């Protein structure tokens, strides 16, 4: 729900108008990609800082 507010798209409306189930799967995957990317960036920053702190 929060992601729908960020992207300013109505995912529920897209699901109702979907031509088939493959489109629905694509919408769901596409809605989670930003969270996955942000989590990856956060982990990379955490790992970099942990490694940098350990070498001092």
C-alpha positions in Angstrom: 0.0 0.0 0.0 2.8 2.4 0.9 4.6 1.7 -2.3 1.4 2.5 -4.3 1.5 6.0 -2.7 5.1 6.5 -3.6 4.7 5.4 -7.2 1.4 7.2 -7.5 -0.1 4.2 -9.3 -3.2 2.2 -8.5 -1.9 -1.4 -8.4 -5.4 -2.8 -7.5 -6.8 -1.1 -10.6 -4.0 -2.6 -12.8 -4.8 -6.1 -11.3 -8.5 -5.8 -12.2 -7.7 -4.7 -15.8 -5.0 -7.3 -16.3 -5.4 -9.3 -19.5 -4.0 -12.5 -17.8 -2.2 -13.7 -14.7 1.3 -13.2 -16.2 0.6 -9.4 -16.2 -0.5 -9.6 -12.6 2.8 -11.3 -11.7 4.7 -8.7 -13.5 3.0 -5.9 -11.6 3.7 -7.5 -8.3 7.3 -8.1 -9.1 7.7 -4.6 -10.4 6.2 -3.2 -7.3 8.7 -5.0 -5.1 11.8 -4.2 -7.1 12.4 -0.7 -5.5 12.4 -2.2 -2.1 14.8 -4.9 -3.1 17.2 -2.4 -4.7 17.0 -0.1 -1.6 17.7 -3.1 0.7 20.7 -4.1 -1.5 22.1 -0.5 -1.3 21.6 -0.4 2.5 23.4 -3.8 2.9 26.2 -2.6 0.7 26.7 0.5 2.8 26.5 -1.5 6.0 29.0 -4.1 4.7 31.4 -1.3 3.5 31.3 0.5 6.9 31.7 -2.8 8.8 34.7 -3.7 6.8 36.2 -0.2 7.0 35.7 -0.1 10.8 37.2 -3.6 11.3 40.5 -2.6 9.6 41.3 0.2 12.0 
